[in-house]
Amino acid sequence: MLTQEDDVDAHALAAKGWTISAIARHLGHDRKTIRAYLTGGRTAGVRAPAGGDAFERFVDYTRERLREDPHLWATTLYDELVGLGFEQSYQTLTRQIRERGLRPPCETCRPAKQRPVAIIEHPPGGGCVKRTV
């Protein structure tokens, strides 16, 4: 990606008659990159879009498997997905599960700080008994 400044420099040098290869060497970029900016194929300051979402075709399967068993280990799910053609890493799988919220909440596994607590009534001072032997 070229900065706005490099883009302006590239256009100015091209207007002076510099070759694309000379501009690329001068600015420290690949000549194909410089050509793309000079022909208007790319815009300064805007990154080229990344490829498509490779996980999208596995979302429904992952959601269904985690709905069937919320405690399913991600390593087991990863092995199943690899068998179905998943080519990304285990870390990518766990990140996608987390970011997309695919694992349904489990009441039993929820941290205690989010659950209501029971107050046990007892007389004052009776909560701690020190015994000596």
C-alpha positions in Angstrom: 0.0 0.0 0.0 1.3 3.4 -0.9 0.9 6.4 1.4 -0.8 9.5 0.0 2.7 11.1 -0.1 4.2 8.3 -2.1 1.3 8.3 -4.5 1.7 12.1 -5.1 5.5 11.5 -5.6 4.9 8.6 -8.0 2.5 10.7 -10.1 4.9 13.7 -10.1 7.8 11.5 -11.2 5.7 9.9 -13.9 4.7 13.3 -15.2 8.4 14.1 -15.4 9.0 11.1 -17.7 10.4 8.6 -15.2 9.9 5.0 -16.0 7.8 2.8 -13.7 10.9 0.8 -12.8 12.8 3.9 -11.8 9.9 5.2 -9.7 9.6 1.9 -8.0 13.4 1.8 -7.2 13.2 5.4 -6.0 10.2 4.9 -3.7 11.2 1.4 -2.6 8.1 -0.4 -3.9 7.5 -3.1 -6.4 7.0 -1.9 -10.0 3.6 -3.7 -10.2 2.4 -1.8 -7.2 3.5 1.6 -8.7 1.8 0.7 -12.0 -1.4 -0.1 -10.2 -1.5 3.3 -8.5 -0.5 5.2 -11.7 -3.2 3.5 -13.7 -5.9 4.1 -11.1 -6.3 0.4 -10.2 -5.5 1.1 -6.5 -6.1 4.1 -4.3 -3.5 5.6 -1.9 -4.2 4.9 1.8 -6.7 2.1 1.0 -5.7 -1.5 1.6 -6.6 -4.1 -0.9 -9.5 -6.2 0.4 -8.6 -9.5 2.0 -9.8 -12.8 0.5 -13.2 -14.1 1.2 -14.3 -15.5 4.5 -12.9 -19.1 4.5 -14.8 -20.1 7.7 -18.2 -19.1 6.4 -19.0 -22.5 5.0 -18.3 -24.2 8.3 -20.4 -21.8 10.5 -23.7 -23.8 10.3 -22.0 -27.1 11.0 -20.0 -25.6 14.0 -23.1 -24.0 15.4 -25.1 -27.2 15.2 -22.4 -29.4 16.7 -22.0 -26.9 19.6 -25.8 -26.7 20.1 -25.9 -30.6 20.4 -23.0 -30.6 22.9 -22.0 -27.2 24.4 -19.1 -29.0 26.1 -17.6 -30.4 22.9 -13.9 -29.8 22.9 -12.6 -27.5 20.2 -9.9 -30.0 19.4 -12.5 -32.6 18.6 -14.5 -30.1 16.5 -11.3 -29.1 14.7 -10.6 -32.7 13.8 -14.1 -33.1 12.4 -13.8 -29.8 10.4 -10.4 -30.9 8.9 -12.2 -34.0 7.7 -14.7 -31.7 6.0 -12.0 -29.7 4.2 -11.2 -27.0 6.8 -7.6 -25.8 6.0 -7.1 -23.1 8.6 -5.4 -23.5 12.0 -6.8 -24.6 15.3 -6.3 -21.0 16.6 -8.4 -19.7 13.8 -11.2 -22.1 14.7 -11.2 -21.0 18.3 -11.1 -17.3 17.4 -14.0 -17.8 15.0 -16.0 -19.6 17.6 -15.4 -16.8 20.1 -15.9 -13.8 17.7 -19.1 -15.2 16.2 -20.5 -16.4 19.5 -21.1 -19.9 18.2 -20.8 -21.7 21.6 -24.2 -21.5 23.4 -24.0 -20.4 27.0 -24.1 -23.2 29.7 -25.8 -22.4 33.0 -23.7 -24.9 34.8 -20.4 -23.6 33.5 -21.2 -19.9 34.1 -18.9 -18.2 36.6 -20.4 -18.0 40.1 -20.0 -14.2 40.2 -22.8 -13.9 37.6 -25.2 -16.3 39.4 -27.5 -15.3 42.3 -26.1 -16.3 45.6 -28.0 -17.6 48.6 -27.8 -15.7 51.9 -27.7 -18.1 54.8 -29.1 -16.5 57.9 -27.2 -17.1 61.2 -26.9 -15.4 64.5 -24.3 -12.6 64.8 -20.9 -13.9 65.9 -21.9 -17.5 65.3 -20.2 -17.8 62.0 -16.7 -18.5 63.2 -16.1 -20.9 66.1 -12.6 -21.4 67.4 -12.1 -24.6 69.2 -9.1 -25.6 71.3 -8.1 -29.1 72.1 
